[in-house]
Amino acid sequence: MKVRILIMPKEGLLDPQGRAVTELLTSKGYKIESAKVGKVIEMEVDDSVDIEEIAKKYLVNPLIESYKVEKE
Amino acid sequence: MKVRILIMPKEGLLDPQGRAVTELLTSKGYKIESAKVGKVIEMEVDDSVDIEEIAKKYLVNPLIESYKVEKE
C-alpha cells in the first residue's frame, strides 16, 4: 500500500522556513497566516509493515517534530 | 481555509534523501519500496488567495519539483 508520513515542526517551536514563507507571501500582499514547513515521506510498503514503528524509530525526532500517517 | 502544498522531487530525478530512507529501512528488514522525501507547506489562507499562483511563483521549482495542493 502507499503511505505518506507528514513530519512537522512541533507547535511553538522555531520554524524558520515557515516564518520565511509567511513573511514573503504577506509582503507580496497575500492574505495568509502561520505557514509551517515540514517534510513528507511517501513510500510503497508491504501490508505487514508497521508504519508507526518506522516513524518513531527512524524518521521522526519527537523532541522537535510531530507526525501524521496517511494511507491511500 | 487550511491548505497543504506537497512538493516532491520529480520522477526520475535524484532524490538522495528518499534513497537514504529506502536503503536504511530495507537494511533493517522492512519491506518498503521507492521512498520519496519532499517538503510540505501547511498554511491558513483567505479564500481569495490563489494557491496555484503562490505555488508556481514562489514555492516550487518546476525544473526539479512537482507539487500537489490539498484543501481541508
N, CA and C atoms of all chains as a GROMACS GRO file, in nm:
protein
  432
    1MET      N    1   0.084  -0.119   0.000
    1MET     CA    2   0.000   0.000   0.000
    1MET      C    3   0.088   0.125   0.000
    2LYS      N    4   0.026   0.235  -0.039
    2LYS     CA    5   0.101   0.359  -0.044
    2LYS      C    6   0.076   0.437   0.086
    3VAL      N    7   0.182   0.481   0.150
    3VAL     CA    8   0.163   0.559   0.272
    3VAL      C    9   0.239   0.691   0.263
    4ARG      N   10   0.192   0.783   0.344
    4ARG     CA   11   0.254   0.914   0.348
    4ARG      C   12   0.274   0.952   0.494
    5ILE      N   13   0.395   0.992   0.526
    5ILE     CA   14   0.423   1.037   0.663
    5ILE      C   15   0.454   1.187   0.656
    6LEU      N   16   0.373   1.264   0.726
    6LEU     CA   17   0.394   1.409   0.730
    6LEU      C   18   0.464   1.445   0.860
    7ILE      N   19   0.575   1.512   0.850
    7ILE     CA   20   0.654   1.545   0.969
    7ILE      C   21   0.664   1.696   0.980
    8MET      N   22   0.605   1.751   1.086
    8MET     CA   23   0.603   1.897   1.101
    8MET      C   24   0.678   1.938   1.228
    9PRO      N   25   0.735   2.059   1.225
    9PRO     CA   26   0.793   2.112   1.348
    9PRO      C   27   0.682   2.125   1.453
   10LYS      N   28   0.715   2.094   1.578
   10LYS     CA   29   0.612   2.100   1.684
   10LYS      C   30   0.562   2.241   1.704
   11GLU      N   31   0.436   2.252   1.740
   11GLU     CA   32   0.375   2.381   1.774
   11GLU      C   33   0.464   2.457   1.873
   12GLY      N   34   0.485   2.582   1.845
   12GLY     CA   35   0.558   2.664   1.942
   12GLY      C   36   0.708   2.661   1.922
   13LEU      N   37   0.755   2.566   1.841
   13LEU     CA   38   0.899   2.562   1.818
   13LEU      C   39   0.935   2.647   1.697
   14LEU      N   40   1.059   2.686   1.695
   14LEU     CA   41   1.112   2.765   1.586
   14LEU      C   42   1.092   2.694   1.453
   15ASP      N   43   1.037   2.765   1.355
   15ASP     CA   44   1.022   2.708   1.222
   15ASP      C   45   1.064   2.817   1.122
   16PRO      N   46   1.196   2.834   1.106
   16PRO     CA   47   1.246   2.945   1.025
   16PRO      C   48   1.195   2.942   0.881
   17GLN      N   49   1.184   2.824   0.823
   17GLN     CA   50   1.134   2.816   0.686
   17GLN      C   51   0.989   2.861   0.678
   18GLY      N   52   0.909   2.816   0.776
   18GLY     CA   53   0.769   2.857   0.778
   18GLY      C   54   0.755   3.006   0.796
   19ARG      N   55   0.840   3.061   0.881
   19ARG     CA   56   0.837   3.205   0.903
   19ARG      C   57   0.876   3.280   0.777
   20ALA      N   58   0.976   3.230   0.708
   20ALA     CA   59   1.019   3.295   0.584
   20ALA      C   60   0.906   3.294   0.481
   21VAL      N   61   0.835   3.181   0.470
   21VAL     CA   62   0.725   3.172   0.375
   21VAL      C   63   0.614   3.269   0.413
   22THR      N   64   0.580   3.272   0.542
   22THR     CA   65   0.475   3.365   0.588
   22THR      C   66   0.512   3.509   0.555
   23GLU      N   67   0.636   3.545   0.586
   23GLU     CA   68   0.679   3.684   0.564
   23GLU      C   69   0.685   3.719   0.416
   24LEU      N   70   0.739   3.629   0.337
   24LEU     CA   71   0.747   3.655   0.192
   24LEU      C   72   0.608   3.677   0.134
   25LEU      N   73   0.516   3.583   0.162
   25LEU     CA   74   0.385   3.591   0.098
   25LEU      C   75   0.304   3.710   0.151
   26THR      N   76   0.318   3.738   0.279
   26THR     CA   77   0.248   3.854   0.334
   26THR      C   78   0.301   3.982   0.270
   27SER      N   79   0.433   3.988   0.252
   27SER     CA   80   0.492   4.108   0.191
   27SER      C   81   0.448   4.125   0.046
   28LYS      N   82   0.409   4.014  -0.017
   28LYS     CA   83   0.360   4.021  -0.155
   28LYS      C   84   0.210   4.051  -0.160
   29GLY      N   85   0.148   4.066  -0.044
   29GLY     CA   86   0.008   4.104  -0.041
   29GLY      C   87  -0.091   3.989  -0.027
   30TYR      N   88  -0.041   3.867  -0.014
   30TYR     CA   89  -0.133   3.755   0.004
   30TYR      C   90  -0.184   3.748   0.148
   31LYS      N   91  -0.311   3.716   0.163
   31LYS     CA   92  -0.366   3.704   0.298
   31LYS      C   93  -0.347   3.562   0.350
   32ILE      N   94  -0.232   3.539   0.407
   32ILE     CA   95  -0.207   3.405   0.461
   32ILE      C   96  -0.158   3.418   0.606
   33GLU      N   97  -0.171   3.307   0.677
   33GLU     CA   98  -0.128   3.307   0.817
   33GLU      C   99  -0.054   3.179   0.849
   34SER      N  100   0.038   3.192   0.940
   34SER     CA  101   0.103   3.079   1.003
   34SER      C  102   0.137   2.964   0.910
   35ALA      N  103   0.220   2.993   0.810
   35ALA     CA  104   0.270   2.884   0.726
   35ALA      C  105   0.368   2.800   0.806
   36LYS      N  106   0.359   2.671   0.790
   36LYS     CA  107   0.457   2.582   0.853
   36LYS      C  108   0.518   2.494   0.744
   37VAL      N  109   0.647   2.474   0.754
   37VAL     CA  110   0.714   2.391   0.653
   37VAL      C  111   0.767   2.265   0.720
   38GLY      N  112   0.732   2.153   0.662
   38GLY     CA  113   0.777   2.026   0.717
   38GLY      C  114   0.823   1.933   0.607
   39LYS      N  115   0.840   1.807   0.644
   39LYS     CA  116   0.885   1.707   0.547
   39LYS      C  117   0.772   1.612   0.516
   40VAL      N  118   0.774   1.555   0.398
   40VAL     CA  119   0.680   1.448   0.368
   40VAL      C  120   0.757   1.331   0.308
   41ILE      N  121   0.726   1.213   0.358
   41ILE     CA  122   0.788   1.092   0.304
   41ILE      C  123   0.677   1.004   0.248
   42GLU      N  124   0.686   0.975   0.119
   42GLU     CA  125   0.588   0.886   0.058
   42GLU      C  126   0.657   0.756   0.021
   43MET      N  127   0.593   0.645   0.051
   43MET     CA  128   0.653   0.518   0.008
   43MET      C  129   0.550   0.410  -0.011
   44GLU      N  130   0.595   0.310  -0.083
   44GLU     CA  131   0.515   0.193  -0.112
   44GLU      C  132   0.560   0.087  -0.011
   45VAL      N  133   0.468   0.038   0.072
   45VAL     CA  134   0.510  -0.060   0.173
   45VAL      C  135   0.424  -0.185   0.166
   46ASP      N  136   0.482  -0.293   0.211
   46ASP     CA  137   0.409  -0.418   0.224
   46ASP      C  138   0.307  -0.401   0.338
   47ASP      N  139   0.193  -0.467   0.328
   47ASP     CA  140   0.089  -0.452   0.430
   47ASP      C  141   0.136  -0.491   0.570
   48SER      N  142   0.240  -0.573   0.576
   48SER     CA  143   0.289  -0.621   0.706
   48SER      C  144   0.369  -0.515   0.781
   49VAL      N  145   0.408  -0.409   0.712
   49VAL     CA  146   0.499  -0.312   0.772
   49VAL      C  147   0.428  -0.223   0.875
   50ASP      N  148   0.492  -0.206   0.989
   50ASP     CA  149   0.437  -0.122   1.096
   50ASP      C  150   0.488   0.022   1.077
   51ILE      N  151   0.405   0.103   1.017
   51ILE     CA  152   0.448   0.240   0.982
   51ILE      C  153   0.478   0.324   1.105
   52GLU      N  154   0.394   0.306   1.208
   52GLU     CA  155   0.416   0.384   1.330
   52GLU      C  156   0.554   0.354   1.388
   53GLU      N  157   0.592   0.228   1.384
   53GLU     CA  158   0.723   0.188   1.434
   53GLU      C  159   0.835   0.253   1.354
   54ILE      N  160   0.822   0.248   1.222
   54ILE     CA  161   0.922   0.310   1.136
   54ILE      C  162   0.934   0.458   1.166
   55ALA      N  163   0.820   0.524   1.176
   55ALA     CA  164   0.821   0.668   1.201
   55ALA      C  165   0.892   0.699   1.332
   56LYS      N  166   0.850   0.629   1.438
   56LYS     CA  167   0.906   0.659   1.570
   56LYS      C  168   1.053   0.623   1.581
   57LYS      N  169   1.090   0.510   1.523
   57LYS     CA  170   1.227   0.462   1.541
   57LYS      C  171   1.327   0.532   1.451
   58TYR      N  172   1.286   0.566   1.328
   58TYR     CA  173   1.386   0.610   1.231
   58TYR      C  174   1.362   0.746   1.167
   59LEU      N  175   1.240   0.791   1.164
   59LEU     CA  176   1.214   0.908   1.079
   59LEU      C  177   1.182   1.037   1.152
   60VAL      N  178   1.129   1.024   1.274
   60VAL     CA  179   1.082   1.143   1.344
   60VAL      C  180   1.166   1.169   1.468
   61ASN      N  181   1.200   1.294   1.491
   61ASN     CA  182   1.264   1.334   1.615
   61ASN      C  183   1.155   1.391   1.706
   62PRO      N  184   1.109   1.311   1.805
   62PRO     CA  185   0.993   1.350   1.884
   62PRO      C  186   1.014   1.474   1.971
   63LEU      N  187   1.139   1.512   1.990
   63LEU     CA  188   1.165   1.633   2.070
   63LEU      C  189   1.118   1.757   1.995
   64ILE      N  190   1.135   1.757   1.865
   64ILE     CA  191   1.106   1.879   1.789
   64ILE      C  192   1.004   1.860   1.678
   65GLU      N  193   0.964   1.736   1.654
   65GLU     CA  194   0.874   1.713   1.541
   65GLU      C  195   0.751   1.633   1.583
   66SER      N  196   0.641   1.660   1.517
   66SER     CA  197   0.524   1.574   1.533
   66SER      C  198   0.494   1.513   1.396
   67TYR      N  199   0.421   1.404   1.394
   67TYR     CA  200   0.397   1.341   1.264
   67TYR      C  201   0.256   1.286   1.253
   68LYS      N  202   0.219   1.259   1.130
   68LYS     CA  203   0.087   1.209   1.098
   68LYS      C  204   0.107   1.105   0.987
   69VAL      N  205   0.038   0.993   0.997
   69VAL     CA  206   0.047   0.893   0.890
   69VAL      C  207  -0.082   0.892   0.811
   70GLU      N  208  -0.073   0.893   0.680
   70GLU     CA  209  -0.191   0.884   0.594
   70GLU      C  210  -0.174   0.768   0.498
   71LYS      N  211  -0.278   0.684   0.491
   71LYS     CA  212  -0.270   0.570   0.398
   71LYS      C  213  -0.361   0.594   0.280
   72GLU      N  214  -0.320   0.545   0.164
   72GLU     CA  215  -0.402   0.566   0.044
   72GLU      C  216  -0.476   0.440   0.006
   73MET      N  217  -0.926   2.930   0.490
   73MET     CA  218  -0.924   2.784   0.484
   73MET      C  219  -0.781   2.733   0.501
   74LYS      N  220  -0.772   2.606   0.536
   74LYS     CA  221  -0.641   2.548   0.555
   74LYS      C  222  -0.598   2.476   0.427
   75VAL      N  223  -0.478   2.503   0.382
   75VAL     CA  224  -0.431   2.434   0.262
   75VAL      C  225  -0.295   2.369   0.289
   76ARG      N  226  -0.269   2.271   0.207
   76ARG     CA  227  -0.143   2.199   0.218
   76ARG      C  228  -0.084   2.187   0.078
   77ILE      N  229   0.041   2.224   0.066
   77ILE     CA  230   0.110   2.210  -0.063
   77ILE      C  231   0.219   2.105  -0.046
   78LEU      N  232   0.210   1.998  -0.123
   78LEU     CA  233   0.310   1.892  -0.117
   78LEU      C  234   0.405   1.910  -0.234
   79ILE      N  235   0.533   1.918  -0.205
   79ILE     CA  236   0.633   1.942  -0.309
   79ILE      C  237   0.729   1.824  -0.312
   80MET      N  238   0.729   1.750  -0.422
   80MET     CA  239   0.813   1.631  -0.430
   80MET      C  240   0.916   1.646  -0.542
   81PRO      N  241   1.031   1.578  -0.525
   81PRO     CA  242   1.126   1.576  -0.637
   81PRO      C  243   1.059   1.507  -0.756
   82LYS      N  244   1.085   1.557  -0.876
   82LYS     CA  245   1.022   1.497  -0.994
   82LYS      C  246   1.066   1.353  -1.016
   83GLU      N  247   0.975   1.275  -1.070
   83GLU     CA  248   1.006   1.136  -1.106
   83GLU      C  249   1.135   1.130  -1.186
   84GLY      N  250   1.220   1.038  -1.153
   84GLY     CA  251   1.340   1.018  -1.233
   84GLY      C  252   1.456   1.106  -1.193
   85LEU      N  253   1.429   1.205  -1.110
   85LEU     CA  254   1.539   1.291  -1.066
   85LEU      C  255   1.599   1.236  -0.936
   86LEU      N  256   1.720   1.276  -0.914
   86LEU     CA  257   1.791   1.235  -0.795
   86LEU      C  258   1.714   1.275  -0.669
   87ASP      N  259   1.699   1.182  -0.577
   87ASP     CA  260   1.633   1.212  -0.451
   87ASP      C  261   1.715   1.143  -0.341
   88PRO      N  262   1.828   1.204  -0.307
   88PRO     CA  263   1.920   1.138  -0.214
   88PRO      C  264   1.857   1.105  -0.079
   89GLN      N  265   1.770   1.192  -0.030
   89GLN     CA  266   1.706   1.163   0.099
   89GLN      C  267   1.613   1.042   0.088
   90GLY      N  268   1.538   1.038  -0.023
   90GLY     CA  269   1.449   0.925  -0.043
   90GLY      C  270   1.527   0.795  -0.056
   91ARG      N  271   1.638   0.804  -0.126
   91ARG     CA  272   1.721   0.684  -0.141
   91ARG      C  273   1.777   0.639  -0.008
   92ALA      N  274   1.819   0.734   0.073
   92ALA     CA  275   1.873   0.701   0.206
   92ALA      C  276   1.766   0.632   0.291
   93VAL      N  277   1.644   0.683   0.286
   93VAL     CA  278   1.535   0.623   0.364
   93VAL      C  279   1.507   0.481   0.314
   94THR      N  280   1.499   0.465   0.182
   94THR     CA  281   1.475   0.332   0.126
   94THR      C  282   1.584   0.234   0.170
   95GLU      N  283   1.708   0.277   0.159
   95GLU     CA  284   1.818   0.186   0.194
   95GLU      C  285   1.823   0.154   0.342
   96LEU      N  286   1.802   0.256   0.424
   96LEU     CA  287   1.804   0.232   0.569
   96LEU      C  288   1.696   0.131   0.608
   97LEU      N  289   1.573   0.157   0.562
   97LEU     CA  290   1.462   0.073   0.607
   97LEU      C  291   1.472  -0.068   0.549
   98THR      N  292   1.519  -0.077   0.426
   98THR     CA  293   1.536  -0.209   0.366
   98THR      C  294   1.643  -0.287   0.444
   99SER      N  295   1.750  -0.218   0.480
   99SER     CA  296   1.857  -0.285   0.554
   99SER      C  297   1.811  -0.330   0.692
  100LYS      N  298   1.706  -0.266   0.744
  100LYS     CA  299   1.652  -0.306   0.874
  100LYS      C  300   1.547  -0.416   0.857
  101GLY      N  301   1.523  -0.457   0.734
  101GLY     CA  302   1.432  -0.569   0.712
  101GLY      C  303   1.288  -0.531   0.680
  102TYR      N  304   1.261  -0.402   0.667
  102TYR     CA  305   1.124  -0.362   0.632
  102TYR      C  306   1.102  -0.378   0.482
  103LYS      N  307   0.983  -0.426   0.447
  103LYS     CA  308   0.952  -0.442   0.305
  103LYS      C  309   0.893  -0.312   0.250
  104ILE      N  310   0.980  -0.224   0.210
  104ILE     CA  311   0.932  -0.098   0.154
  104ILE      C  312   0.998  -0.073   0.020
  105GLU      N  313   0.936   0.014  -0.058
  105GLU     CA  314   0.990   0.044  -0.191
  105GLU      C  315   0.980   0.192  -0.218
  106SER      N  316   1.076   0.239  -0.293
  106SER     CA  317   1.072   0.371  -0.353
  106SER      C  318   1.020   0.481  -0.260
  107ALA      N  319   1.089   0.501  -0.148
  107ALA     CA  320   1.054   0.615  -0.062
  107ALA      C  321   1.097   0.743  -0.131
  108LYS      N  322   1.013   0.843  -0.123
  108LYS     CA  323   1.049   0.975  -0.175
  108LYS      C  324   1.031   1.076  -0.062
  109VAL      N  325   1.126   1.168  -0.054
  109VAL     CA  326   1.119   1.269   0.052
  109VAL      C  327   1.099   1.406  -0.012
  110GLY      N  328   0.997   1.474   0.033
  110GLY     CA  329   0.969   1.607  -0.019
  110GLY      C  330   0.938   1.704   0.094
  111LYS      N  331   0.886   1.818   0.053
  111LYS     CA  332   0.851   1.921   0.150
  111LYS      C  333   0.700   1.933   0.159
  112VAL      N  334   0.651   1.974   0.275
  112VAL     CA  335   0.510   2.007   0.285
  112VAL      C  336   0.495   2.144   0.350
  113ILE      N  337   0.410   2.226   0.292
  113ILE     CA  338   0.382   2.357   0.348
  113ILE      C  339   0.235   2.364   0.383
  114GLU      N  340   0.207   2.386   0.511
  114GLU     CA  341   0.068   2.400   0.553
  114GLU      C  342   0.044   2.543   0.593
  115MET      N  343  -0.067   2.599   0.549
  115MET     CA  344  -0.098   2.735   0.593
  115MET      C  345  -0.246   2.763   0.592
  116GLU      N  346  -0.279   2.867   0.666
  116GLU     CA  347  -0.415   2.916   0.676
  116GLU      C  348  -0.425   3.032   0.579
  117VAL      N  349  -0.513   3.024   0.481
  117VAL     CA  350  -0.522   3.132   0.383
  117VAL      C  351  -0.664   3.185   0.372
  118ASP      N  352  -0.672   3.309   0.330
  118ASP     CA  353  -0.801   3.368   0.300
  118ASP      C  354  -0.857   3.301   0.173
  119ASP      N  355  -0.989   3.289   0.163
  119ASP     CA  356  -1.049   3.221   0.047
  119ASP      C  357  -1.014   3.287  -0.085
  120SER      N  358  -0.976   3.415  -0.079
  120SER     CA  359  -0.945   3.488  -0.202
  120SER      C  360  -0.807   3.452  -0.259
  121VAL      N  361  -0.726   3.384  -0.181
  121VAL     CA  362  -0.588   3.360  -0.222
  121VAL      C  363  -0.579   3.252  -0.331
  122ASP      N  364  -0.502   3.280  -0.433
  122ASP     CA  365  -0.481   3.185  -0.542
  122ASP      C  366  -0.360   3.096  -0.511
  123ILE      N  367  -0.389   2.979  -0.458
  123ILE     CA  368  -0.281   2.890  -0.412
  123ILE      C  369  -0.191   2.844  -0.527
  124GLU      N  370  -0.253   2.815  -0.640
  124GLU     CA  371  -0.173   2.770  -0.754
  124GLU      C  372  -0.071   2.877  -0.792
  125GLU      N  373  -0.114   3.001  -0.790
  125GLU     CA  374  -0.024   3.111  -0.823
  125GLU      C  375   0.092   3.119  -0.722
  126ILE      N  376   0.059   3.110  -0.595
  126ILE     CA  377   0.163   3.112  -0.491
  126ILE      C  378   0.263   2.999  -0.513
  127ALA      N  379   0.210   2.880  -0.537
  127ALA     CA  380   0.297   2.764  -0.554
  127ALA      C  381   0.392   2.787  -0.672
  128LYS      N  382   0.334   2.825  -0.785
  128LYS     CA  383   0.417   2.838  -0.906
  128LYS      C  384   0.515   2.953  -0.897
  129LYS      N  385   0.471   3.064  -0.840
  129LYS     CA  386   0.556   3.182  -0.840
  129LYS      C  387   0.664   3.179  -0.733
  130TYR      N  388   0.630   3.122  -0.616
  130TYR     CA  389   0.722   3.139  -0.504
  130TYR      C  390   0.772   3.011  -0.437
  131LEU      N  391   0.699   2.903  -0.451
  131LEU     CA  392   0.734   2.789  -0.365
  131LEU      C  393   0.793   2.669  -0.437
  132VAL      N  394   0.761   2.654  -0.564
  132VAL     CA  395   0.802   2.534  -0.634
  132VAL      C  396   0.903   2.566  -0.744
  133ASN      N  397   1.006   2.484  -0.756
  133ASN     CA  398   1.098   2.494  -0.868
  133ASN      C  399   1.056   2.390  -0.971
  134PRO      N  400   0.990   2.433  -1.079
  134PRO     CA  401   0.929   2.338  -1.172
  134PRO      C  402   1.030   2.253  -1.249
  135LEU      N  403   1.156   2.295  -1.248
  135LEU     CA  404   1.256   2.214  -1.316
  135LEU      C  405   1.279   2.082  -1.245
  136ILE      N  406   1.273   2.087  -1.114
  136ILE     CA  407   1.309   1.966  -1.039
  136ILE      C  408   1.200   1.918  -0.944
  137GLU      N  409   1.093   1.995  -0.930
  137GLU     CA  410   0.990   1.958  -0.834
  137GLU      C  411   0.851   1.954  -0.897
  138SER      N  412   0.768   1.866  -0.847
  138SER     CA  413   0.627   1.870  -0.883
  138SER      C  414   0.548   1.896  -0.755
  139TYR      N  415   0.426   1.943  -0.769
  139TYR     CA  416   0.352   1.974  -0.646
  139TYR      C  417   0.204   1.937  -0.659
  140LYS      N  418   0.142   1.933  -0.544
  140LYS     CA  419   0.002   1.897  -0.534
  140LYS      C  420  -0.058   1.986  -0.426
  141VAL      N  421  -0.177   2.039  -0.451
  141VAL     CA  422  -0.242   2.122  -0.350
  141VAL      C  423  -0.359   2.045  -0.290
  142GLU      N  424  -0.369   2.044  -0.158
  142GLU     CA  425  -0.483   1.979  -0.092
  142GLU      C  426  -0.550   2.079   0.000
  143LYS      N  427  -0.682   2.088  -0.011
  143LYS     CA  428  -0.756   2.180   0.075
  143LYS      C  429  -0.833   2.103   0.180
  144GLU      N  430  -0.844   2.161   0.298
  144GLU     CA  431  -0.916   2.092   0.406
  144GLU      C  432  -1.054   2.151   0.426
   0.00000   0.00000   0.00000
